[in-house]
């Protein structure tokens, strides 16, 4: 569930544990068809230059650390969806919290616990 309102977290992982969710082999096997793998990799193609060439070097400089890494990147939706119990849940935003007016949000873990899946 979402940490803010307890409703289901509706998100699509693009990068997990520092790697794309789908490797090139999975995309090539799609035979040119539009699949989840091709869509996720197209999103990764769009995001990676900004993440790796702009954001990551700035974060490394700000933290004076050469070991900072990108671990997880996802896109989250707050619109209508099934709750998993057959009922439809609609939300068009979250209750007021620190990034309620943000167009995008970056979550930065300050330790390596999250990347190990023990968060």
Biopython code that builds the backbone (N, CA, C, O; Angstrom):
import numpy as np
from Bio.PDB.StructureBuilder import StructureBuilder

atoms = [
    (1, "UNK", "N", (0.817, -1.201, 0.000)),
    (1, "UNK", "CA", (0.000, 0.000, 0.000)),
    (1, "UNK", "C", (0.860, 1.264, 0.000)),
    (1, "UNK", "O", (2.020, 1.249, 0.411)),
    (2, "UNK", "N", (0.267, 2.341, -0.465)),
    (2, "UNK", "CA", (0.970, 3.614, -0.493)),
    (2, "UNK", "C", (1.221, 4.094, 0.928)),
    (2, "UNK", "O", (0.355, 3.965, 1.794)),
    (3, "UNK", "N", (2.404, 4.649, 1.170)),
    (3, "UNK", "CA", (2.767, 5.073, 2.518)),
    (3, "UNK", "C", (2.000, 6.297, 2.985)),
    (3, "UNK", "O", (1.962, 6.571, 4.184)),
    (4, "UNK", "N", (1.380, 7.051, 2.063)),
    (4, "UNK", "CA", (0.677, 8.277, 2.446)),
    (4, "UNK", "C", (-0.784, 8.001, 2.783)),
    (4, "UNK", "O", (-1.268, 8.453, 3.821)),
    (5, "UNK", "N", (-1.504, 7.259, 1.916)),
    (5, "UNK", "CA", (-2.939, 7.092, 2.148)),
    (5, "UNK", "C", (-3.386, 5.638, 2.307)),
    (5, "UNK", "O", (-4.575, 5.381, 2.495)),
    (6, "UNK", "N", (-2.469, 4.697, 2.238)),
    (6, "UNK", "CA", (-2.811, 3.304, 2.469)),
    (6, "UNK", "C", (-3.498, 2.603, 1.316)),
    (6, "UNK", "O", (-3.773, 1.407, 1.407)),
    (7, "UNK", "N", (-3.785, 3.319, 0.223)),
    (7, "UNK", "CA", (-4.398, 2.689, -0.950)),
    (7, "UNK", "C", (-3.324, 1.924, -1.725)),
    (7, "UNK", "O", (-2.133, 2.129, -1.494)),
    (8, "UNK", "N", (-3.735, 1.055, -2.633)),
    (8, "UNK", "CA", (-2.734, 0.279, -3.371)),
    (8, "UNK", "C", (-1.731, 1.175, -4.092)),
    (8, "UNK", "O", (-2.096, 2.205, -4.659)),
    (9, "UNK", "N", (-0.480, 0.775, -4.061)),
    (9, "UNK", "CA", (0.555, 1.482, -4.816)),
    (9, "UNK", "C", (0.461, 1.025, -6.262)),
    (9, "UNK", "O", (0.640, -0.155, -6.564)),
    (10, "UNK", "N", (0.184, 1.950, -7.135)),
    (10, "UNK", "CA", (-0.014, 1.649, -8.545)),
    (10, "UNK", "C", (1.174, 2.223, -9.303)),
    (10, "UNK", "O", (1.145, 3.365, -9.761)),
    (11, "UNK", "N", (2.213, 1.415, -9.427)),
    (11, "UNK", "CA", (3.386, 1.943, -10.103)),
    (11, "UNK", "C", (4.010, 0.917, -11.028)),
    (11, "UNK", "O", (3.787, -0.289, -10.916)),
    (12, "UNK", "N", (4.801, 1.449, -11.947)),
    (12, "UNK", "CA", (5.490, 0.641, -12.947)),
    (12, "UNK", "C", (6.983, 0.839, -12.749)),
    (12, "UNK", "O", (7.490, 1.951, -12.894)),
    (13, "UNK", "N", (7.682, -0.229, -12.422)),
    (13, "UNK", "CA", (9.128, -0.150, -12.262)),
    (13, "UNK", "C", (9.798, -0.036, -13.621)),
    (13, "UNK", "O", (9.491, -0.791, -14.544)),
    (14, "UNK", "N", (10.722, 0.922, -13.733)),
    (14, "UNK", "CA", (11.510, 1.114, -14.947)),
    (14, "UNK", "C", (12.912, 0.536, -14.720)),
    (14, "UNK", "O", (13.458, -0.165, -15.572)),
    (15, "UNK", "N", (13.470, 0.845, -13.562)),
    (15, "UNK", "CA", (14.786, 0.349, -13.157)),
    (15, "UNK", "C", (14.635, -0.214, -11.761)),
    (15, "UNK", "O", (14.001, 0.404, -10.906)),
    (16, "UNK", "N", (15.207, -1.372, -11.522)),
    (16, "UNK", "CA", (15.158, -1.997, -10.207)),
    (16, "UNK", "C", (16.539, -2.551, -9.879)),
    (16, "UNK", "O", (17.157, -3.228, -10.700)),
    (17, "UNK", "N", (17.009, -2.262, -8.689)),
    (17, "UNK", "CA", (18.350, -2.670, -8.252)),
    (17, "UNK", "C", (19.414, -2.223, -9.247)),
    (17, "UNK", "O", (20.388, -2.937, -9.487)),
    (18, "UNK", "N", (19.224, -1.041, -9.824)),
    (18, "UNK", "CA", (20.213, -0.467, -10.730)),
    (18, "UNK", "C", (20.171, -0.977, -12.153)),
    (18, "UNK", "O", (20.992, -0.574, -12.977)),
    (19, "UNK", "N", (19.230, -1.856, -12.460)),
    (19, "UNK", "CA", (19.144, -2.432, -13.812)),
    (19, "UNK", "C", (17.761, -2.204, -14.400)),
    (19, "UNK", "O", (16.759, -2.134, -13.689)),
    (20, "UNK", "N", (17.740, -2.091, -15.730)),
    (20, "UNK", "CA", (16.442, -2.012, -16.411)),
    (20, "UNK", "C", (15.625, -3.255, -16.097)),
    (20, "UNK", "O", (16.167, -4.346, -15.918)),
    (21, "UNK", "N", (14.335, -3.073, -16.034)),
    (21, "UNK", "CA", (13.458, -4.214, -15.748)),
    (21, "UNK", "C", (13.516, -5.272, -16.839)),
    (21, "UNK", "O", (13.339, -6.460, -16.569)),
    (22, "UNK", "N", (13.766, -4.839, -18.081)),
    (22, "UNK", "CA", (13.817, -5.772, -19.203)),
    (22, "UNK", "C", (15.121, -5.579, -19.954)),
    (22, "UNK", "O", (15.496, -4.453, -20.279)),
    (23, "UNK", "N", (15.809, -6.674, -20.231)),
    (23, "UNK", "CA", (17.052, -6.558, -20.991)),
    (23, "UNK", "C", (16.749, -6.512, -22.485)),
    (23, "UNK", "O", (15.626, -6.782, -22.911)),
    (24, "UNK", "N", (17.761, -6.166, -23.272)),
    (24, "UNK", "CA", (17.572, -6.030, -24.726)),
    (24, "UNK", "C", (17.098, -7.321, -25.369)),
    (24, "UNK", "O", (16.355, -7.282, -26.349)),
    (25, "UNK", "N", (17.510, -8.457, -24.840)),
    (25, "UNK", "CA", (17.078, -9.744, -25.391)),
    (25, "UNK", "C", (15.573, -9.920, -25.302)),
    (25, "UNK", "O", (14.953, -10.448, -26.226)),
    (26, "UNK", "N", (14.984, -9.487, -24.206)),
    (26, "UNK", "CA", (13.539, -9.589, -24.050)),
    (26, "UNK", "C", (12.819, -8.672, -25.032)),
    (26, "UNK", "O", (11.754, -9.015, -25.545)),
    (27, "UNK", "N", (13.399, -7.517, -25.287)),
    (27, "UNK", "CA", (12.798, -6.574, -26.228)),
    (27, "UNK", "C", (12.923, -7.115, -27.649)),
    (27, "UNK", "O", (11.971, -7.030, -28.424)),
    (28, "UNK", "N", (14.075, -7.667, -28.000)),
    (28, "UNK", "CA", (14.276, -8.210, -29.346)),
    (28, "UNK", "C", (13.329, -9.361, -29.628)),
    (28, "UNK", "O", (12.875, -9.527, -30.760)),
    (29, "UNK", "N", (13.024, -10.165, -28.607)),
    (29, "UNK", "CA", (12.117, -11.301, -28.800)),
    (29, "UNK", "C", (10.681, -10.865, -29.049)),
    (29, "UNK", "O", (9.838, -11.685, -29.412)),
    (30, "UNK", "N", (10.394, -9.569, -28.853)),
    (30, "UNK", "CA", (9.034, -9.082, -29.094)),
    (30, "UNK", "C", (8.718, -9.029, -30.584)),
    (30, "UNK", "O", (7.558, -8.887, -30.969)),
    (31, "UNK", "N", (9.748, -9.142, -31.425)),
    (31, "UNK", "CA", (9.533, -9.147, -32.871)),
    (31, "UNK", "C", (8.989, -7.839, -33.403)),
    (31, "UNK", "O", (8.256, -7.838, -34.391)),
    (32, "UNK", "N", (9.324, -6.736, -32.781)),
    (32, "UNK", "CA", (8.848, -5.442, -33.245)),
    (32, "UNK", "C", (7.468, -5.065, -32.744)),
    (32, "UNK", "O", (6.977, -3.976, -33.042)),
    (33, "UNK", "N", (6.835, -5.951, -31.986)),
    (33, "UNK", "CA", (5.509, -5.662, -31.437)),
    (33, "UNK", "C", (5.637, -4.790, -30.195)),
    (33, "UNK", "O", (6.663, -4.805, -29.514)),
    (34, "UNK", "N", (4.591, -4.035, -29.911)),
    (34, "UNK", "CA", (4.559, -3.243, -28.691)),
    (34, "UNK", "C", (4.197, -4.159, -27.532)),
    (34, "UNK", "O", (3.112, -4.739, -27.489)),
    (35, "UNK", "N", (5.121, -4.274, -26.604)),
    (35, "UNK", "CA", (4.919, -5.113, -25.420)),
    (35, "UNK", "C", (5.261, -4.282, -24.183)),
    (35, "UNK", "O", (5.753, -3.159, -24.295)),
    (36, "UNK", "N", (5.002, -4.835, -23.028)),
    (36, "UNK", "CA", (5.387, -4.159, -21.796)),
    (36, "UNK", "C", (6.894, -3.908, -21.797)),
    (36, "UNK", "O", (7.342, -2.825, -21.419)),
    (37, "UNK", "N", (7.671, -4.891, -22.216)),
    (37, "UNK", "CA", (9.127, -4.751, -22.240)),
    (37, "UNK", "C", (9.577, -3.619, -23.168)),
    (37, "UNK", "O", (10.465, -2.846, -22.809)),
    (38, "UNK", "N", (8.980, -3.516, -24.343)),
    (38, "UNK", "CA", (9.392, -2.447, -25.265)),
    (38, "UNK", "C", (9.008, -1.078, -24.710)),
    (38, "UNK", "O", (9.775, -0.123, -24.834)),
    (39, "UNK", "N", (7.828, -0.973, -24.098)),
    (39, "UNK", "CA", (7.393, 0.309, -23.529)),
    (39, "UNK", "C", (8.268, 0.730, -22.356)),
    (39, "UNK", "O", (8.658, 1.894, -22.257)),
    (40, "UNK", "N", (8.576, -0.199, -21.476)),
    (40, "UNK", "CA", (9.415, 0.117, -20.316)),
    (40, "UNK", "C", (10.812, 0.525, -20.778)),
    (40, "UNK", "O", (11.393, 1.460, -20.227)),
    (41, "UNK", "N", (11.355, -0.158, -21.775)),
    (41, "UNK", "CA", (12.686, 0.207, -22.260)),
    (41, "UNK", "C", (12.678, 1.545, -22.986)),
    (41, "UNK", "O", (13.667, 2.275, -22.930)),
    (42, "UNK", "N", (11.598, 1.881, -23.657)),
    (42, "UNK", "CA", (11.511, 3.206, -24.274)),
    (42, "UNK", "C", (11.498, 4.294, -23.202)),
    (42, "UNK", "O", (12.117, 5.344, -23.373)),
    (43, "UNK", "N", (10.794, 4.045, -22.100)),
    (43, "UNK", "CA", (10.810, 4.992, -20.991)),
    (43, "UNK", "C", (12.213, 5.113, -20.400)),
    (43, "UNK", "O", (12.674, 6.213, -20.095)),
    (44, "UNK", "N", (12.886, 3.974, -20.240)),
    (44, "UNK", "CA", (14.261, 3.992, -19.723)),
    (44, "UNK", "C", (15.179, 4.769, -20.668)),
    (44, "UNK", "O", (16.047, 5.515, -20.215)),
    (45, "UNK", "N", (14.989, 4.595, -21.980)),
    (45, "UNK", "CA", (15.788, 5.351, -22.957)),
    (45, "UNK", "C", (15.620, 6.857, -22.764)),
    (45, "UNK", "O", (16.581, 7.617, -22.887)),
    (46, "UNK", "N", (14.395, 7.280, -22.463)),
    (46, "UNK", "CA", (14.120, 8.705, -22.255)),
    (46, "UNK", "C", (14.701, 9.218, -20.933)),
    (46, "UNK", "O", (15.194, 10.344, -20.865)),
    (47, "UNK", "N", (14.642, 8.399, -19.896)),
    (47, "UNK", "CA", (15.037, 8.835, -18.568)),
    (47, "UNK", "C", (16.539, 8.746, -18.293)),
    (47, "UNK", "O", (17.101, 9.614, -17.625)),
    (48, "UNK", "N", (17.185, 7.708, -18.802)),
    (48, "UNK", "CA", (18.576, 7.453, -18.432)),
    (48, "UNK", "C", (19.537, 8.616, -18.701)),
    (48, "UNK", "O", (20.394, 8.879, -17.857)),
    (49, "UNK", "N", (19.440, 9.325, -19.833)),
    (49, "UNK", "CA", (20.365, 10.449, -20.011)),
    (49, "UNK", "C", (20.224, 11.504, -18.910)),
    (49, "UNK", "O", (21.227, 12.053, -18.453)),
    (50, "UNK", "N", (19.008, 11.789, -18.484)),
    (50, "UNK", "CA", (18.787, 12.779, -17.431)),
    (50, "UNK", "C", (19.265, 12.260, -16.078)),
    (50, "UNK", "O", (19.852, 12.999, -15.288)),
    (51, "UNK", "N", (19.004, 10.983, -15.828)),
    (51, "UNK", "CA", (19.414, 10.396, -14.562)),
    (51, "UNK", "C", (20.930, 10.261, -14.461)),
    (51, "UNK", "O", (21.536, 10.665, -13.469)),
    (52, "UNK", "N", (21.533, 9.688, -15.501)),
    (52, "UNK", "CA", (22.965, 9.354, -15.454)),
    (52, "UNK", "C", (23.885, 10.518, -15.797)),
    (52, "UNK", "O", (24.984, 10.618, -15.251)),
    (53, "UNK", "N", (23.455, 11.392, -16.685)),
    (53, "UNK", "CA", (24.330, 12.475, -17.144)),
    (53, "UNK", "C", (24.105, 13.783, -16.389)),
    (53, "UNK", "O", (24.991, 14.637, -16.357)),
    (54, "UNK", "N", (22.933, 13.948, -15.784)),
    (54, "UNK", "CA", (22.626, 15.201, -15.098)),
    (54, "UNK", "C", (22.456, 14.990, -13.589)),
    (54, "UNK", "O", (23.219, 15.537, -12.793)),
    (55, "UNK", "N", (21.465, 14.206, -13.208)),
    (55, "UNK", "CA", (21.132, 14.047, -11.789)),
    (55, "UNK", "C", (22.243, 13.367, -10.992)),
    (55, "UNK", "O", (22.666, 13.892, -9.963)),
    (56, "UNK", "N", (22.716, 12.220, -11.442)),
    (56, "UNK", "CA", (23.692, 11.455, -10.673)),
    (56, "UNK", "C", (24.996, 12.225, -10.436)),
    (56, "UNK", "O", (25.477, 12.236, -9.303)),
    (57, "UNK", "N", (25.588, 12.867, -11.443)),
    (57, "UNK", "CA", (26.804, 13.644, -11.172)),
    (57, "UNK", "C", (26.566, 14.782, -10.163)),
    (57, "UNK", "O", (27.435, 15.076, -9.343)),
    (58, "UNK", "N", (25.402, 15.410, -10.227)),
    (58, "UNK", "CA", (25.105, 16.492, -9.272)),
    (58, "UNK", "C", (24.967, 15.952, -7.856)),
    (58, "UNK", "O", (25.471, 16.552, -6.906)),
    (59, "UNK", "N", (24.286, 14.823, -7.714)),
    (59, "UNK", "CA", (24.124, 14.220, -6.385)),
    (59, "UNK", "C", (25.478, 13.782, -5.843)),
    (59, "UNK", "O", (25.756, 13.977, -4.660)),
    (60, "UNK", "N", (26.323, 13.194, -6.683)),
    (60, "UNK", "CA", (27.663, 12.789, -6.233)),
    (60, "UNK", "C", (28.465, 13.998, -5.763)),
    (60, "UNK", "O", (29.180, 13.927, -4.763)),
    (61, "UNK", "N", (28.343, 15.104, -6.486)),
    (61, "UNK", "CA", (29.066, 16.319, -6.093)),
    (61, "UNK", "C", (28.492, 16.887, -4.793)),
    (61, "UNK", "O", (29.246, 17.286, -3.905)),
    (62, "UNK", "N", (27.175, 16.925, -4.679)),
    (62, "UNK", "CA", (26.539, 17.476, -3.478)),
    (62, "UNK", "C", (26.872, 16.663, -2.234)),
    (62, "UNK", "O", (27.050, 17.218, -1.150)),
    (63, "UNK", "N", (26.955, 15.352, -2.394)),
    (63, "UNK", "CA", (27.213, 14.481, -1.248)),
    (63, "UNK", "C", (28.697, 14.180, -1.069)),
    (63, "UNK", "O", (29.098, 13.526, -0.106)),
    (64, "UNK", "N", (29.511, 14.667, -2.015)),
    (64, "UNK", "CA", (30.942, 14.378, -2.000)),
    (64, "UNK", "C", (31.188, 12.872, -1.905)),
    (64, "UNK", "O", (32.036, 12.409, -1.142)),
    (65, "UNK", "N", (30.432, 12.132, -2.691)),
    (65, "UNK", "CA", (30.524, 10.676, -2.676)),
    (65, "UNK", "C", (30.593, 10.129, -4.091)),
    (65, "UNK", "O", (29.800, 10.512, -4.952)),
    (66, "UNK", "N", (31.531, 9.245, -4.326)),
    (66, "UNK", "CA", (31.631, 8.604, -5.637)),
    (66, "UNK", "C", (30.865, 7.284, -5.676)),
    (66, "UNK", "O", (30.806, 6.631, -6.718)),
    (67, "UNK", "N", (30.280, 6.888, -4.546)),
    (67, "UNK", "CA", (29.610, 5.588, -4.486)),
    (67, "UNK", "C", (28.090, 5.674, -4.601)),
    (67, "UNK", "O", (27.418, 4.643, -4.571)),
    (68, "UNK", "N", (27.532, 6.883, -4.731)),
    (68, "UNK", "CA", (26.084, 7.033, -4.890)),
    (68, "UNK", "C", (25.673, 6.359, -6.190)),
    (68, "UNK", "O", (26.333, 6.517, -7.217)),
    (69, "UNK", "N", (24.574, 5.605, -6.140)),
    (69, "UNK", "CA", (24.077, 4.883, -7.308)),
    (69, "UNK", "C", (22.583, 5.098, -7.466)),
    (69, "UNK", "O", (21.888, 5.434, -6.507)),
    (70, "UNK", "N", (22.097, 4.905, -8.673)),
    (70, "UNK", "CA", (20.654, 4.889, -8.922)),
    (70, "UNK", "C", (20.206, 3.451, -8.746)),
    (70, "UNK", "O", (20.715, 2.543, -9.402)),
    (71, "UNK", "N", (19.254, 3.257, -7.859)),
    (71, "UNK", "CA", (18.807, 1.903, -7.567)),
    (71, "UNK", "C", (17.459, 1.604, -8.206)),
    (71, "UNK", "O", (17.337, 0.632, -8.952)),
    (72, "UNK", "N", (16.449, 2.415, -7.930)),
    (72, "UNK", "CA", (15.101, 2.133, -8.407)),
    (72, "UNK", "C", (14.481, 3.384, -9.019)),
    (72, "UNK", "O", (14.582, 4.480, -8.467)),
    (73, "UNK", "N", (13.837, 3.198, -10.170)),
    (73, "UNK", "CA", (13.113, 4.264, -10.842)),
    (73, "UNK", "C", (11.754, 3.692, -11.217)),
    (73, "UNK", "O", (11.663, 2.623, -11.822)),
    (74, "UNK", "N", (10.698, 4.414, -10.852)),
    (74, "UNK", "CA", (9.360, 3.944, -11.183)),
    (74, "UNK", "C", (8.461, 5.119, -11.499)),
    (74, "UNK", "O", (8.775, 6.264, -11.174)),
    (75, "UNK", "N", (7.344, 4.826, -12.135)),
    (75, "UNK", "CA", (6.311, 5.808, -12.422)),
    (75, "UNK", "C", (5.069, 5.366, -11.663)),
    (75, "UNK", "O", (4.696, 4.193, -11.693)),
    (76, "UNK", "N", (4.435, 6.306, -10.988)),
    (76, "UNK", "CA", (3.271, 5.978, -10.173)),
    (76, "UNK", "C", (2.048, 6.729, -10.689)),
    (76, "UNK", "O", (2.145, 7.884, -11.104)),
    (77, "UNK", "N", (0.904, 6.062, -10.659)),
    (77, "UNK", "CA", (-0.361, 6.667, -11.063)),
    (77, "UNK", "C", (-1.288, 6.742, -9.853)),
    (77, "UNK", "O", (-1.303, 5.848, -9.007)),
    (78, "UNK", "N", (-2.054, 7.818, -9.790)),
    (78, "UNK", "CA", (-3.015, 7.984, -8.708)),
    (78, "UNK", "C", (-4.456, 8.015, -9.214)),
    (78, "UNK", "O", (-5.349, 8.440, -8.482)),
    (79, "UNK", "N", (-4.698, 7.578, -10.435)),
    (79, "UNK", "CA", (-6.037, 7.590, -11.012)),
    (79, "UNK", "C", (-6.826, 6.358, -10.635)),
    (79, "UNK", "O", (-6.498, 5.667, -9.671)),
    (80, "UNK", "N", (-7.871, 6.087, -11.402)),
    (80, "UNK", "CA", (-8.753, 4.954, -11.119)),
    (80, "UNK", "C", (-8.058, 3.640, -11.414)),
    (80, "UNK", "O", (-7.306, 3.520, -12.381)),
    (81, "UNK", "N", (-8.320, 2.661, -10.571)),
    (81, "UNK", "CA", (-7.816, 1.311, -10.809)),
    (81, "UNK", "C", (-8.559, 0.336, -9.911)),
    (81, "UNK", "O", (-9.305, 0.741, -9.020)),
    (82, "UNK", "N", (-8.354, -0.912, -10.145)),
    (82, "UNK", "CA", (-8.956, -1.943, -9.313)),
    (82, "UNK", "C", (-8.143, -2.089, -8.034)),
    (82, "UNK", "O", (-6.914, -2.039, -8.069)),
    (83, "UNK", "N", (-8.814, -2.266, -6.923)),
    (83, "UNK", "CA", (-8.137, -2.377, -5.632)),
    (83, "UNK", "C", (-7.630, -3.787, -5.381)),
    (83, "UNK", "O", (-6.880, -4.004, -4.430)),
    (84, "UNK", "N", (-8.016, -4.745, -6.202)),
    (84, "UNK", "CA", (-7.618, -6.122, -5.967)),
    (84, "UNK", "C", (-8.719, -6.937, -5.325)),
    (84, "UNK", "O", (-8.656, -8.167, -5.298)),
    (85, "UNK", "N", (-9.723, -6.259, -4.809)),
    (85, "UNK", "CA", (-10.854, -6.961, -4.192)),
    (85, "UNK", "C", (-12.120, -6.759, -5.003)),
    (85, "UNK", "O", (-13.227, -6.917, -4.489)),
    (86, "UNK", "N", (-11.955, -6.411, -6.274)),
    (86, "UNK", "CA", (-13.107, -6.250, -7.141)),
    (86, "UNK", "C", (-13.719, -4.868, -7.150)),
    (86, "UNK", "O", (-14.564, -4.581, -7.997)),
    (87, "UNK", "N", (-13.320, -4.003, -6.233)),
    (87, "UNK", "CA", (-13.894, -2.654, -6.219)),
    (87, "UNK", "C", (-12.929, -1.683, -6.882)),
    (87, "UNK", "O", (-11.717, -1.898, -6.899)),
    (88, "UNK", "N", (-13.492, -0.612, -7.428)),
    (88, "UNK", "CA", (-12.669, 0.385, -8.100)),
    (88, "UNK", "C", (-12.316, 1.497, -7.125)),
    (88, "UNK", "O", (-13.169, 1.976, -6.377)),
    (89, "UNK", "N", (-11.067, 1.898, -7.141)),
    (89, "UNK", "CA", (-10.581, 2.969, -6.285)),
    (89, "UNK", "C", (-10.153, 4.110, -7.189)),
    (89, "UNK", "O", (-9.385, 3.901, -8.128)),
    (90, "UNK", "N", (-10.639, 5.315, -6.919)),
    (90, "UNK", "CA", (-10.236, 6.477, -7.702)),
    (90, "UNK", "C", (-9.616, 7.491, -6.774)),
    (90, "UNK", "O", (-10.198, 7.855, -5.752)),
    (91, "UNK", "N", (-8.446, 7.938, -7.129)),
    (91, "UNK", "CA", (-7.840, 9.050, -6.417)),
    (91, "UNK", "C", (-7.137, 9.919, -7.438)),
    (91, "UNK", "O", (-6.516, 9.418, -8.375)),
    (92, "UNK", "N", (-7.236, 11.192, -7.254)),
    (92, "UNK", "CA", (-6.666, 12.136, -8.198)),
    (92, "UNK", "C", (-5.492, 12.889, -7.588)),
    (92, "UNK", "O", (-5.025, 13.883, -8.145)),
    (93, "UNK", "N", (-5.036, 12.431, -6.489)),
    (93, "UNK", "CA", (-3.904, 13.032, -5.804)),
    (93, "UNK", "C", (-3.809, 12.433, -4.423)),
    (93, "UNK", "O", (-4.539, 11.498, -4.092)),
    (94, "UNK", "N", (-2.929, 12.957, -3.629)),
    (94, "UNK", "CA", (-2.757, 12.491, -2.265)),
    (94, "UNK", "C", (-3.087, 13.622, -1.309)),
    (94, "UNK", "O", (-3.083, 14.794, -1.687)),
    (95, "UNK", "N", (-3.372, 13.261, -0.077)),
    (95, "UNK", "CA", (-3.587, 14.294, 0.929)),
    (95, "UNK", "C", (-2.294, 15.090, 1.093)),
    (95, "UNK", "O", (-1.214, 14.645, 0.705)),
    (96, "UNK", "N", (-2.433, 16.265, 1.673)),
    (96, "UNK", "CA", (-1.278, 17.161, 1.796)),
    (96, "UNK", "C", (-0.110, 16.478, 2.496)),
    (96, "UNK", "O", (-0.255, 15.923, 3.585)),
    (97, "UNK", "N", (1.030, 16.529, 1.857)),
    (97, "UNK", "CA", (2.286, 16.076, 2.438)),
    (97, "UNK", "C", (3.400, 16.842, 1.753)),
    (97, "UNK", "O", (3.123, 17.707, 0.921)),
    (98, "UNK", "N", (4.621, 16.558, 2.069)),
    (98, "UNK", "CA", (5.727, 17.433, 1.670)),
    (98, "UNK", "C", (5.899, 17.660, 0.178)),
    (98, "UNK", "O", (6.428, 18.705, -0.201)),
    (99, "UNK", "N", (5.486, 16.748, -0.689)),
    (99, "UNK", "CA", (5.673, 16.969, -2.130)),
    (99, "UNK", "C", (4.354, 16.986, -2.900)),
    (99, "UNK", "O", (4.320, 16.624, -4.076)),
    (100, "UNK", "N", (3.279, 17.399, -2.252)),
    (100, "UNK", "CA", (1.952, 17.350, -2.856)),
    (100, "UNK", "C", (1.845, 18.209, -4.119)),
    (100, "UNK", "O", (1.038, 17.891, -4.992)),
    (101, "UNK", "N", (2.617, 19.270, -4.247)),
    (101, "UNK", "CA", (2.531, 20.123, -5.433)),
    (101, "UNK", "C", (3.594, 19.810, -6.477)),
    (101, "UNK", "O", (3.687, 20.506, -7.488)),
    (102, "UNK", "N", (4.388, 18.787, -6.253)),
    (102, "UNK", "CA", (5.479, 18.461, -7.172)),
    (102, "UNK", "C", (4.967, 17.817, -8.452)),
    (102, "UNK", "O", (4.015, 17.037, -8.424)),
    (103, "UNK", "N", (5.602, 18.146, -9.572)),
    (103, "UNK", "CA", (5.296, 17.469, -10.838)),
    (103, "UNK", "C", (5.985, 16.118, -10.873)),
    (103, "UNK", "O", (5.455, 15.160, -11.434)),
    (104, "UNK", "N", (7.155, 16.040, -10.280)),
    (104, "UNK", "CA", (7.888, 14.779, -10.156)),
    (104, "UNK", "C", (8.515, 14.735, -8.771)),
    (104, "UNK", "O", (8.719, 15.769, -8.135)),
    (105, "UNK", "N", (8.811, 13.553, -8.323)),
    (105, "UNK", "CA", (9.431, 13.378, -7.018)),
    (105, "UNK", "C", (10.592, 12.415, -7.149)),
    (105, "UNK", "O", (10.499, 11.407, -7.849)),
    (106, "UNK", "N", (11.664, 12.723, -6.487)),
    (106, "UNK", "CA", (12.819, 11.834, -6.444)),
    (106, "UNK", "C", (12.994, 11.397, -5.005)),
    (106, "UNK", "O", (13.123, 12.238, -4.115)),
    (107, "UNK", "N", (13.001, 10.108, -4.763)),
    (107, "UNK", "CA", (13.211, 9.579, -3.425)),
    (107, "UNK", "C", (14.650, 9.090, -3.367)),
    (107, "UNK", "O", (15.068, 8.254, -4.168)),
    (108, "UNK", "N", (15.390, 9.615, -2.425)),
    (108, "UNK", "CA", (16.793, 9.238, -2.301)),
    (108, "UNK", "C", (16.985, 8.567, -0.951)),
    (108, "UNK", "O", (16.835, 9.204, 0.092)),
    (109, "UNK", "N", (17.313, 7.289, -0.970)),
    (109, "UNK", "CA", (17.624, 6.576, 0.264)),
    (109, "UNK", "C", (19.020, 6.999, 0.715)),
    (109, "UNK", "O", (19.935, 7.114, -0.100)),
    (110, "UNK", "N", (19.172, 7.225, 1.989)),
    (110, "UNK", "CA", (20.452, 7.686, 2.499)),
    (110, "UNK", "C", (21.313, 6.549, 3.039)),
    (110, "UNK", "O", (22.329, 6.787, 3.693)),
    (111, "UNK", "N", (20.908, 5.337, 2.765)),
    (111, "UNK", "CA", (21.713, 4.179, 3.138)),
    (111, "UNK", "C", (21.494, 3.090, 2.095)),
    (111, "UNK", "O", (20.740, 3.295, 1.144)),
    (112, "UNK", "N", (22.124, 1.961, 2.251)),
    (112, "UNK", "CA", (21.989, 0.898, 1.250)),
    (112, "UNK", "C", (20.947, -0.146, 1.626)),
    (112, "UNK", "O", (20.885, -1.202, 0.997)),
    (113, "UNK", "N", (20.134, 0.125, 2.631)),
    (113, "UNK", "CA", (19.118, -0.832, 3.074)),
    (113, "UNK", "C", (18.063, -1.055, 1.998)),
    (113, "UNK", "O", (17.700, -2.197, 1.719)),
    (114, "UNK", "N", (17.562, 0.032, 1.385)),
    (114, "UNK", "CA", (16.498, -0.084, 0.385)),
    (114, "UNK", "C", (16.936, -0.934, -0.797)),
    (114, "UNK", "O", (16.144, -1.721, -1.316)),
    (115, "UNK", "N", (18.179, -0.791, -1.231)),
    (115, "UNK", "CA", (18.636, -1.526, -2.410)),
    (115, "UNK", "C", (18.735, -3.025, -2.144)),
    (115, "UNK", "O", (18.762, -3.824, -3.080)),
    (116, "UNK", "N", (18.787, -3.405, -0.880)),
    (116, "UNK", "CA", (18.850, -4.824, -0.558)),
    (116, "UNK", "C", (17.465, -5.423, -0.358)),
    (116, "UNK", "O", (17.332, -6.627, -0.137)),
    (117, "UNK", "N", (16.428, -4.583, -0.436)),
    (117, "UNK", "CA", (15.064, -5.076, -0.296)),
    (117, "UNK", "C", (14.636, -5.269, 1.145)),
    (117, "UNK", "O", (13.614, -5.904, 1.408)),
    (118, "UNK", "N", (15.397, -4.735, 2.077)),
    (118, "UNK", "CA", (15.071, -4.906, 3.500)),
    (118, "UNK", "C", (14.435, -3.664, 4.086)),
    (118, "UNK", "O", (14.454, -3.492, 5.304)),
    (119, "UNK", "N", (13.865, -2.781, 3.255)),
    (119, "UNK", "CA", (13.285, -1.560, 3.795)),
    (119, "UNK", "C", (11.943, -1.880, 4.393)),
    (119, "UNK", "O", (11.269, -0.990, 4.911)),
]
sb = StructureBuilder()
sb.init_structure("model")
sb.init_model(0)
sb.init_chain("A")
sb.init_seg("    ")
for serial, (resi, resn, name, xyz) in enumerate(atoms, 1):
    if name == "N":
        sb.init_residue(resn, " ", resi, " ")
    sb.init_atom(name, np.array(xyz, "f"), 0.0, 1.0, " ", f" {name:<3s}", serial, name[0])
structure = sb.get_structure()
